[in-house]
Amino acid sequence: MTGTALRLKQPTGWFAAGREVAQALSLLSDATFKLFMWICLNADRGRGAMRIEIQHVARGLGKTEAQIEDSLRELLLRDVCQPTAAGAIQVTDRFWPYERGRLPTKDDCRAVTGKIKNFKPEADGDYHIRFIPDDGTAVNDKNTSEQGGALVAEPICQNAPSQADAKEPCKGYSGPKFQMAQFCPSAPNTPPAPAAGKEDRTYACRNAPRTRIDEDLIRQYACYCDLRGE
């Protein structure tokens, strides 16, 4: 060995195939391991999860839909992957080499209606949305004192983040994007994240339509609702 430092040909887009992948290799059949690696390469790095479209995966891997379904069953039976409440499939911790994303999963969702007061694109790629619910019992003292009576909803990875620790979690995100003009008519559809070190711009929502935030909306946009008021 010469001691020369090794360099990647492609500095981005690679996957950390180490001990976790080696365990899967020794456990899974060849066809299922191939599907496992496909999931690893395409899943959100911050969550280890993605939605699976059987037809799309079968076409990409040169398999039949029945073969993909068999491999998915093996992944679940061997606890290499597990289904999520949002209808995605997630690699379990034992087989996922990355730390999970920065936001916790909430299972105690409730539907609320109201209007968006304002929002701002943040450096981590999320939108920080202040939502005034019609039902005052949906907010707590923190929401009242620190957010002007608003709930805070954050659809994740809506922009390319400029914040360093958010770049890796958002790298594999392929989910839908909020069209903000739909909820906030006075705002542009996809305002960008601020440059690193720059102040976030807040967009006031004038004449905002009444909006319903429910479990389906939260799941569709991988949206995190903050009842703590920050």
N, C-alpha and C positions, 0 to 999 in steps of 0.2 A: 504494500500500500504506500502511496506517495504522500498522503496527507492533504492532497488537494481537495478543497471544499467542493462538494457536489452542488450543482445548480439545476433547478427545474427548467426544462425547455419552455413550459407554459406555467407562469407563476400563479395563474388563477384557474379556477374550474376543476381542480383536482380534489380527490377525496382521501381522507386519512384512513387508509386500509392497514390497520395494525392488528393488535391482539383480538379485538372484537370481531373483525372480519375472519381471522384465522379460526375462531371458535365456530363461526357459522359454516365455514368451509368443511370442517370435520363433522358437522352435524347434519347438513342438508344434502339432498340429492342434487345431482348436477343441474338439472333443469330448474330446481327451486333456488339453488345458489345463484344461478344466472339472473333470475327474477329479483332476488335479494340485492344483488349488485346494481341492477337497473334502478331499483328503488333508492338505494344509497346515493347514486349519482344524480338523481332527479329530485329527491326530497328536500324540503326546506332544512338547511343545515342547523338552524336554531331550534327546530322542533323535531326533526327526524320524521316528519309526517308529510303525506301528500294524498290527494284523491287519485284513485285508480280507475281508469276507463279500460275495461277488459279488451275491447276491440282495438284501441290504440296501442296498448301494450303488446298484444298478440302480433300486430302488424310490425311493430318495432323490433321484436325479438325473433320473428320468423316462426312463431308458434301458433297453434290453434287456440281459440278461446277456451275450449275445454281444458287444454294443457295449462293455461294460465290460471284457470279456476282451481285446478288440482294443486298447483304450486302455492297459490294463496292459502288454500286449506292447510297445506303442510307448514307454511310459515306461522299460521295461527296455532296449530296443534302443538308445534314445538316451542311456542312462546317466543319466537324470534320477532314477530310483529303482533300488534293488537289493534282492533278497531277503535276509533275514537267516537265520541258522541256526535261529532260534526260530520260523520260519514267518511272520514279519511282512514288510512292505515298508517300506523306509527311503529317504527322500529323500537323495540324495548331497550331499556337502559343497558342491559348486559351486552347488547350487540351494536350499540350506537356510540361512536368514539367522541362525539362532541358534547359539551355541556348544553343543556337545554336552554331555550330562549329566556329572555330577561323578564317576561311577564307571566304570572301564574295563570292557570286555567280556572275559570269560575264555572261552577255547576248550578248555582242558585239564581238562575236568570228569571226575570219577570218582564212582561211586556209593559211599556209605558208609551203614552202619546204626549206630544208637546211640540215645542218649536226650538230650532237651533238658534241660540243667541249670537254666537260667534265661533270662529275656529281659527287655528293657525297651523301651517305646515311646520313641522319641527325637524331639527337636524338629524334625528334618528330615523327619518323617513315616514313617520306616522303623521296623521292629522290629529290634532288635539281639539276636540269638539265639545263645546259647552252647550248643554241641552237643558232647557227649562221644561220640566214635566208638568202636565196638568194636575197630576196627583201629588200634592205636597208631602205625602207620607213617604215618597220615594227618595227624599233627600234627608240628610242628617245634619248635625250641627256643623261639621266640617264643611259640607257642601255650602251651607248658608254663610259661614263666616269667611271662607277662603275662595269660594267659586261663585259668589253672588246668587246662591240658590240653585246652581246648575249641577247636573250630573256631568261627568266627564267620560266621553267615549273616545277610544283611540283605535281606528282602523289601521292595521300595521302595514308597513312597507309600501306605502302609497307612492313614495318617491325614492330615488337613489339617495341614500343617506350620506351626509357629510360627516356625521359623528363616527369616530373610529370604531367604537365597540358595537355599533349597529350594522356595520357593513357586512360582516360574515353572516349573521342571522338572516339578513334580507337577500343574500346572494341567490338563494334558491327559490325565492318566493315567486309563484306564478299565478297567484289568485287574482280576483277581480279588483278593479280600481273604482273608488268612489268618484262619481261625477258630481262635484260639489255644487254646481249651479242648480242641480235638481233639488237640493235641500236648502240652498242659500242663494237665491236668484241674483243677488248683487255681486256674487263672487265669480271668478273664473273657474272653469271646470276642473283643471288640474294644476293649481298653483304649485310651484316647485319648492323643495326644501331650501332653507337658507344656506348660504355658504358657511363653511366652518368658521366659528368665532363671530358670526354675524347675528344680530338680533332677529328673532322670529317676528314676522309680520302677522298681526291679527286682522282677520276679515270680519267686519260686522255684517250680520245677516238681516237685512231690511225686508219687510214683507215676506218673511219666511213662511212656507206652507206648514200646516200641521203634519207632523211626521210620527210614525210609529216605530219605535225601536223594540224589537222582539228578538227571541232566541234565533229565529231564522236569519235575521239581518246580521246579528252578531257573528253567527257561524259563517255566513257567506263571505263576510269581509275579514274574518279572523280578528274580530273587533273585541277590544277589552274595555269593559265598562267599570269605571272607578267610582265606588260609593264612598270612598274615604275623603274625597275632596282635596287630596294631596296635602 
